[in-house]
Amino acid sequence: MTYDFKQFKNQMSEVENWLKKELATIRTGRASSALLDNVKVNFYGSLTPINQTASIISEDPKTLRIQPYDLSQSKNIEKSITEANLGVSVIVNDAGIRVIFPELTSERREILIKQASKKLEEARISVRKHRDETWNDIQAKEKAKQISEDDKFRAKEDMQKIVDESQKKLEDLVKAKELEIKS
């Protein structure tokens, strides 16, 4: 009987999706509504994601327009974006809020690349944790005589192939983000 890696593959996919989401929140030179995904607004006493309090539209490559569903909340939205320290300019007018993305300096680009690398390391740690859990499970099944010793070592090789593929995907995601930041 061979080991079932379905759960392990799902965990690798979850780590990959997490990294994609985290990298989307790192600002590049272009306006992206994903940058605002982690911004929470004090909306009638509760912290609410900004995309649930307003519509976000890309006006041009450097500008987002935020149109609050309730215009009285414009100041709260502006305050939340400013406090998030995203390195953007915020302008409030009677039509809504404009978020302007300034050009990145070379110093800021290096900081953003370091952030991306830090996220990659967090993802790698998560992959190692899942790998160790799976390896412990494989060893436990071998001790319980559910799989043979040969199957255990075959499973270890298969598991390592999955880990290597996952690590490659994670590195490729970060390399693509680095290129995006540098351009």
Secondary structure, DSSP 4 states (H G I P E B T S, - for coil): -----HHHHHHHHHHHHHHHHHHHTS--SS--GGGGTT-EEEETTEEEEGGGTEEEEEEETTEEEEEESSGGGHHHHHHHHHHTT-S-EEEEETTEEEEE-PPPPHHHHHHHHHHHHHHHHHHHHHHHHHHHHHHHHHHHHHHTTSS-HHHHHHHHHHHHHHHHHHHHHHHHHHHHHHHHHH-
